[in-house]
Each structure stands twice: as C-alpha cells, then as structure tokens.
Amino acid sequence: MPRTYLRLPVDADEGFPQSFRLQLGTLVYLVELYVNVAEERAAEGGALDLLGGDAFLVARVLREDSGRLVPLLHRKVARGLEYAAGELSLVFKEAVVDVRNLNGVGAYGSRVVAGVAAR
C-alpha cells in the first residue's frame, strides 16, 4: 500500500544548515538538513542540484525521547528514494539551492521539496 506523504516544512529561503522540530502523531522529531559541497564549486556561484549534481543534501533525523535525542537517520539523500527513519519514511523530490543560501538567508530561488509519512 503506498504511503501518504505530508510535505516536510523546509524553508529553503532560511538557508542551510537548518533544523526544525516536527511532530507526527504523539512523537516529536528534530530534522536537520545541511549541504555538502566542495569549496571550489561553491565559489563558482549559482544553483546547486543537491540530488544529482556535484553537491549533496544531508539529512539527519533524531527522535525526542524522555529529554534525550535518539538518532534515527544521518545520510546523504538522493532523488525519489524512500528513507526509513525509525517510525518515519522520508522522500526527497527536489533540492536546488543557490550558493547564497549556504550559511545565508534570502529569497534566491532555492527550493527543497520533501515528504514525510508514518511507516
């Protein structure tokens, strides 16, 4: 049976790295996203395709459990693959980030489209 995904609340204009809390059901998670790119490539400027180019989006998911954080996922992500993170399933459809959003905030056309569902 196919999963019903909700959009992960990534705001690419807020820049990377970024993190946010996510509640799904009664559980609370911490989602962290960061970009891994060679300094030379970042210096060229422009947009980076993080799901199939020479730069990568890395996702880290932790579950809050009795005041501590339990690691569930920490990996480079690829387009369209489904990733298990404990009770969650994640999928990344698009991740294009302007280099100005690396450690910077602003509307430069960056966009990340990802989904989250219960497993």
C-alpha positions in Angstrom: 0.0 0.0 0.0 1.5 3.4 -1.0 2.2 5.9 1.8 0.5 9.3 2.0 3.3 11.8 2.4 2.9 15.2 4.0 5.2 18.0 2.9 8.3 18.4 5.1 8.3 22.0 6.3 11.7 23.0 4.7 12.1 26.8 4.1 15.0 27.0 1.7 15.0 30.8 2.0 16.1 30.4 5.6 19.4 28.9 4.3 21.4 25.9 5.2 22.2 24.3 7.5 18.8 24.4 9.0 16.9 22.4 11.6 13.3 22.3 12.8 11.1 20.2 15.2 8.4 18.1 13.6 5.6 16.4 15.5 3.9 13.4 13.8 1.3 11.8 16.0 2.5 11.8 19.6 6.2 11.7 18.7 8.5 14.7 18.2 11.5 14.7 15.9 14.4 17.0 15.2 15.1 17.3 11.5 18.5 18.7 10.4 19.5 19.5 6.8 22.9 20.6 5.6 24.7 20.9 2.3 28.0 19.2 1.5 29.8 20.9 -1.4 33.4 21.4 -2.5 34.6 25.0 -1.7 35.7 25.5 -5.3 32.2 24.6 -6.6 30.5 26.9 -4.1 32.8 29.7 -5.1 31.5 29.4 -8.7 28.1 30.6 -7.5 24.7 29.8 -9.0 22.3 27.0 -8.1 23.3 23.6 -6.8 21.3 20.4 -7.7 21.7 18.6 -4.4 20.0 15.4 -5.5 22.1 14.5 -8.5 24.9 17.0 -9.1 28.3 17.8 -7.6 26.9 18.8 -4.2 24.8 16.9 -1.7 21.9 17.3 0.7 22.5 15.5 4.0 19.5 14.7 6.3 19.7 13.9 10.0 16.6 12.9 12.0 16.5 12.4 15.7 13.5 11.5 17.9 13.0 13.3 21.2 12.6 10.6 23.9 12.4 11.5 27.6 14.6 14.5 27.3 17.2 12.9 25.1 17.7 12.7 21.3 17.7 9.3 19.7 19.5 9.2 16.2 17.3 7.6 13.5 18.9 8.7 10.2 22.1 10.5 9.1 22.9 10.2 5.4 23.3 11.9 2.0 19.9 11.7 0.2 19.1 11.0 -3.4 16.1 11.9 -5.5 13.0 9.8 -5.1 14.4 7.2 -2.8 12.4 6.3 0.4 14.4 6.5 3.6 13.4 4.9 6.9 14.0 7.0 10.0 12.5 5.0 12.9 8.7 5.4 12.6 9.1 7.8 9.7 9.6 7.5 6.0 11.2 10.4 4.1 11.4 11.1 0.4 13.2 13.9 -1.4 11.8 15.1 -4.7 13.7 18.3 -5.4 16.6 20.1 -3.8 18.0 23.1 -5.7 19.9 25.6 -3.5 21.6 28.8 -4.6 25.0 29.1 -3.0 23.9 32.4 -1.4 21.7 30.3 0.8 24.7 28.4 2.2 25.0 30.0 5.6 22.8 32.8 4.4 19.2 33.8 4.4 17.3 35.3 1.4 15.0 34.6 -1.5 17.3 33.4 -4.2 15.1 30.8 -5.8 16.3 27.9 -3.6 13.7 25.1 -3.1 13.6 21.8 -1.4 10.6 19.5 -1.8 10.4 16.5 0.5 7.8 14.4 2.1 7.3 12.6 5.4 5.0 9.8 6.3 4.4 7.4 9.1 5.8 3.9 8.4 
